[in-house]
Amino acid sequence: MYFVNWQRDVKIDIRNGQKIVLKSNKKSKTFHEYLLALSYTLVSVALGHPDPPPIVGEREKENEGDSMRRHLRKIGIRTPKLISLSKSLLVEEYIGRGDLYRAFLVLDDTHIISSLAAKAGIMTASLHIDGKVFLDNKSQNYLVADSYGSLYRTDLGFIQRKTSVFSQSMDVATFLASTLDLSLLRYSSIENGFHQGYSSIIKHGFPYLSIILRNIIAPGFASNHRLMLKNMFTDSKFRCGLIN
């Protein structure tokens, strides 16, 4: 099942015998994007790392287009095949098992959970090495292939050319925050795997604002706030000594 996001209405359809995903803009999409951009800047100022607001609007169509998808593939980030793109509708291929959060929720094998999280960490770090960030890097924006062997990145609209500690920390934070309401064992496997994947490419740990930002934004992602708080206040080997 695909995650229904705040930007678009998502539907599954079949065209010429091929299963496809149709993403149509919600009426409130533009308002939410500018609200997110404003919130991003205000939080960066509050944490003493002022960062310009992300560019929204026309940048989204450029990011979702074939040129960006080809570039991402060159740096090791798979994306679904783009079928068509207009101002209000995006159509792309359907990827096997739906979004990564759903996989984390139903899988019982912590090794597979950790492996999938590591792949997301590698993709995130690869984009950082390339001088860009996802910003909206929640687990629901990754799609899982049928075999659980590979990931695809979807919802590319917020990709920005940024290299600041704050923006890179936000990428790590949004991924972790989006999974913080899962069971402690699942979340620990995700955090450990994501860290291993990220550090294998970037050659150091999470950017040092990552956990602080995770805790700030997690309530906006969580459906189970009891588990979110339990995971938030459980010691982690990544809580201390984080480097930028």
N, C-alpha and C positions, 0 to 999 in steps of 0.2 A: 504493500500500500504506500502511495506517495504521500509525503507530508504536505498538508495544505498550509501555505504560508500567508503572511499578512500582506504580501505584495500582489499575489496572483491567485486566481481560482484555477485549480489543477484538475484536469479530467483525462481519463484514459480512453482512447478510441482505437478503432482498427481501420486502416486505409490501405487498399490494395493488398489485403491479407497480412499487413504488417501492423503490429501494435505500436501506437504512438502516444505521446504525451502532449496535450494542448494546454498552454498556460496563458490565460487571458488576464489583463490588468484589472485590478479592482478599482472602484471609483476613488477610494481613499489612498491609493498607492502613492501619489505625488506628495500628499500631506505627510504620510508616514515617513517617506524618504527624507524630507526636509526636517522633520522632527528628529529623526535618527542622526542626521548631520549636525544639528544643533546640539543634541545631547552628547554626541561624540566630542565636540569641541569644549563644551562646558566641563565634562569629566576630565578631559586632558588638562584644562586650566586648574581645576580643583586639586589634581594630583601633582601640580608643579611641572608638568610636561606639555605646555601648550602646543597644540597641533592644529594646522588648518583643517577646516571641515572637508569631508570628502566631497568630490564633485558628483552631483547627481543629475538626472535628467537625460540629456543627449548622450552622455558617456555610456549609459546602459546598453543602448543599441550597438554601439561600437564593441563593447565588451562581449556581447552575446553573439557577435558575428563570426563568420568563418575564419577571418584573419586571426583573431584572438585565440580561437580554438586550435588552429594550426600551431600557433606559437606555444600554447600550453602543452600540446603534445610533444613538441621539440624538447621541452624541459622536463618531460616525464609525467605530465598531468593529463590523464585521459578525460575526455568530455563526451557526452552523448552526441551522435551525429545530428547536426542541424538540418532540419527539413525545410522550414520556412521561418521568416522573421519579418514582422511588421511593427508599426508603432504600438499596437495594442495586443498582438497575439504572437506567441512563440510556439513553434511546433518542433519537437525533437524526438529521437528514437527512444523507445522504452527500454530501460535497463532492468534485467532479470528480477531481482528480489526487492526492489524499492529502496527506501532510504536507509542510511547507516544506523540512525537511532532505532529504527524498527528492528534491525538485525541485532543490535546490542540488547534489545528488550527480550527477544525470543531465543537467542542462542544460549545454550547451557555450557558450552565448552569455552573456558576462560582463555585457552591458548588461541582459539580462533578470534575471540573478542580482542585480545591483545594484539594479534597479528593485523587485524583490520584497522585498529587504532594506530598502529605503527605506520601503516600505509598512508593514513591521513596525515600523520606527523611528517612523513617524508615529502608528501605533496605540499604541505604548508611551508616547510623549510625550503623546498626547491623554488617556490615562488618568492620567498624572502631573499634568497641568493640572487634571484633575477631582478631584485629591486622593486618588487611589488608586494601588495598585501590583498587578501580577500576581504577583510573587515567583517563581513557577514559569514563567518566560518563555522557556523553551527553544524552539528553532525547530520542534521536533516538535509544539508546541501551536498552530501556525498551519497552516491548510489552504488549498490552492491551487485556485482555480477552473479549469475546463477550459481556458480561454483564456490562462491565466497572467496575466490582467489584474487580478485582485483576490484578496484574502486574507480568510480567516475565522478568528476566534479561537475555539478550543475548549478544553476542560478549564479551566473558570473557577473551580474550587473554592477556589483559594488567594487570590483577590482580597481585598485588605485595604485599609482606610481608613488610609493612612499617607502622610506627606509628607517623611520624614526623608531625609537624604543617603544613609544606609546602605541603606534600602529601595529607593530609586530606583536607586542604584548596583547593587543586586542584580538588578534587572530587566535592566539593560544587560548585566551580567556573565553572567547565565544564558543570554541569547540568544547572545552572542559565544562563550561557553565551549562551547555545544552544537554549534558549527560549526568549532571550532578544529582538528579533526582532518581537515579537508578540505585539498585542495592549496593551496599558497601563493597562487596566482592567484585561486582561488575564494574563499578566506578574505579576501583583500585586497578583492575586489569586494564581499563581504558587509559587512565592517567599514566600508568607505567609504560604501556605500549606506545602511546602518543609521544611521550618523552623520549623513549628509545629511538623511535623513527625520526623525530625532529633533531635530536642531538647527533644522530649518525650522519646527517647532512650538514648541519650548521656548526658542528664541532664544539658546541657548548650547550649549557642547559637552557631552560626557558628564559626569555627576557624577564627581567626582575619585577616588572609590574604585573605579570601574568596572573598570579594567584590573587593579588589585591583586586584586580579588575574582574576576575572570575567571581569573587564574592560579591562585588557590587552589582553585577548584571544578572547573576544566577536567578534571583526571584522572578525576573521577567521571563525566564525560560521554563521554570519548574512547574510540573503539575502535581508533584508530591513534595510539599515543603518540609515535611517531617524528615524524609530521607535526605533532602537537600541540606538541611541544617546538620544532620548527623555526619554526612560526608564532609561538609565544610569545616567542621570542628574536630575531625579525626586527623591525627598526625600523619604527615606524609613526608617521605624523604626529600621531596622537592619543595617543602615549605620554607626551608632555610638555605642560605648559601646560593640563591639563584643569582646568575650573572647575566650581564647584558652583552 
